[in-house]
Amino acid sequence: MAEPMLRLDGVQTDIGRYHILSGVDLEVPRGEVTMLLGRNGVGKTTTLRTIMGHWRAKAGRVLFDGQDIAKVPTPAIARMGVGFVPEDMGIFSDLTVEENMTLAAVSGPLAPARRDRIFAAFPPLAAFWRAPAGTLSGGQKQMLSIARAMAEERRLYLIDEPTKGLAPAIVSTMAQALRELKAEGASMLLVEQNFAVARALGDRAAVMEGGRVIWTGAMAELANDAALQERLMGLSVEGA
Ligand SMILES: Nc1ncnc2c1ncn2[C@@H]1O[C@H](COP(=O)(O)OP(=O)(O)OP(=O)(O)O)[C@@H](O)[C@H]1O
């Protein structure tokens, strides 16, 4: 079987004196979307931040395309082709949309073809190209934060709650943009609380509880089994 784009083996992470991740195992196969699910506070964000090197794993392996990146500095992880969209969006409010995009292209200038693709996915970014990012609406800021991760060719996207707090119309724009990224062959690890979006985008699911992954399988299997959802996540999200 082909080496997955991402594999975590027994990853443990402490934050200060708190033991947050207690042995996370998961995989993102090439060209597939793995949804990282679970109740609030189970360690989903910490898992993404550990992969990106914002928190350091104290044990276990983080294999990106077969290479252990657990000790690689964060900027080098980005240059290797990992795009990260943090939950707080990580944009610079005082800079313009254009400047935010320029800073996001870590390997060189933003290619015009790539910029045009981003404008096609998120038209408001073209309209507000010269405006300070702080003046954008919540949905437009989220578009910018995903666009920043798309500023150059990525082999893996780590995206934390891209539809959180957004109006339904913007949720569909976001889901469509992520679907297009997927259609281009991107591999993704996606934290998403909106189960309808998770179900539409996910190939696989990994459900966390208490700092570890307690279930992995096909997203469709989880989506079609209300009892399993109830057992794993404490509520039935059938029909959500
Ligand atoms: N900077 C921090 N200092 C101390 N504890 C933290 C810190 N960041 C996260 N935690 C704790 O780590 C645990 C996991 O948090 P994490 O944000 O990874 O969960 P999550 O599954 O992403 O939840 P949510 O859906 O609420 O974002 C929580 O108990 C949280 O309180």
The ligand as an SDF file (V2000), in Angstrom:
LIG
                    3D

 31 33  0  0  0  0  0  0  0  0999 V2000
   -2.5950   26.6600   25.9080 N   0  0  0  0  0  0  0  0  0  0  0  0
   -3.1750   25.7380   26.6570 C   0  0  0  0  0  0  0  0  0  0  0  0
   -2.8790   25.6120   27.9810 N   0  0  0  0  0  0  0  0  0  0  0  0
   -3.4610   24.6690   28.7580 C   0  0  0  0  0  0  0  0  0  0  0  0
   -4.3630   23.7790   28.2910 N   0  0  0  0  0  0  0  0  0  0  0  0
   -4.7050   23.8520   27.0130 C   0  0  0  0  0  0  0  0  0  0  0  0
   -4.1350   24.8220   26.1230 C   0  0  0  0  0  0  0  0  0  0  0  0
   -4.6530   24.6350   24.8870 N   0  0  0  0  0  0  0  0  0  0  0  0
   -5.5260   23.6010   25.0110 C   0  0  0  0  0  0  0  0  0  0  0  0
   -5.5540   23.1390   26.2860 N   0  0  0  0  0  0  0  0  0  0  0  0
   -6.3930   22.0240   26.7940 C   0  0  0  0  0  0  0  0  0  0  0  0
   -6.1390   20.9030   25.9940 O   0  0  0  0  0  0  0  0  0  0  0  0
   -7.3320   20.1410   25.8140 C   0  0  0  0  0  0  0  0  0  0  0  0
   -7.5310   19.9070   24.3350 C   0  0  0  0  0  0  0  0  0  0  0  0
   -7.7930   21.1390   23.6870 O   0  0  0  0  0  0  0  0  0  0  0  0
   -8.0100   21.2340   22.1120 P   0  0  0  0  0  0  0  0  0  0  0  0
   -8.1960   22.6950   21.8000 O   0  0  0  0  0  0  0  0  0  0  0  0
   -6.9420   20.4980   21.4280 O   0  0  0  0  0  0  0  0  0  0  0  0
   -9.3730   20.4730   21.9300 O   0  0  0  0  0  0  0  0  0  0  0  0
  -10.3680   20.4350   20.7130 P   0  0  0  0  0  0  0  0  0  0  0  0
  -10.7750   19.0270   20.5550 O   0  0  0  0  0  0  0  0  0  0  0  0
   -9.7710   21.1210   19.5390 O   0  0  0  0  0  0  0  0  0  0  0  0
  -11.5820   21.2660   21.2670 O   0  0  0  0  0  0  0  0  0  0  0  0
  -12.4550   22.4500   20.6490 P   0  0  0  0  0  0  0  0  0  0  0  0
  -13.3790   21.7970   19.7210 O   0  0  0  0  0  0  0  0  0  0  0  0
  -13.1260   23.0030   21.8670 O   0  0  0  0  0  0  0  0  0  0  0  0
  -11.4920   23.4180   20.0040 O   0  0  0  0  0  0  0  0  0  0  0  0
   -8.4360   20.9240   26.4700 C   0  0  0  0  0  0  0  0  0  0  0  0
   -8.6890   20.3400   27.7320 O   0  0  0  0  0  0  0  0  0  0  0  0
   -7.8670   22.3060   26.6210 C   0  0  0  0  0  0  0  0  0  0  0  0
   -8.4060   22.9410   27.7550 O   0  0  0  0  0  0  0  0  0  0  0  0
  1  2  1  0
  2  3  1  0
  2  7  2  0
  3  4  2  0
  4  5  1  0
  5  6  2  0
  6  7  1  0
  6 10  1  0
  7  8  1  0
  8  9  2  0
  9 10  1  0
 10 11  1  0
 11 12  1  0
 11 30  1  0
 12 13  1  0
 13 14  1  0
 13 28  1  0
 14 15  1  0
 15 16  1  0
 16 17  2  0
 16 18  1  0
 16 19  1  0
 19 20  1  0
 20 21  2  0
 20 22  1  0
 20 23  1  0
 23 24  1  0
 24 25  2  0
 24 26  1  0
 24 27  1  0
 28 29  1  0
 28 30  1  0
 30 31  1  0
M  END
$$$$
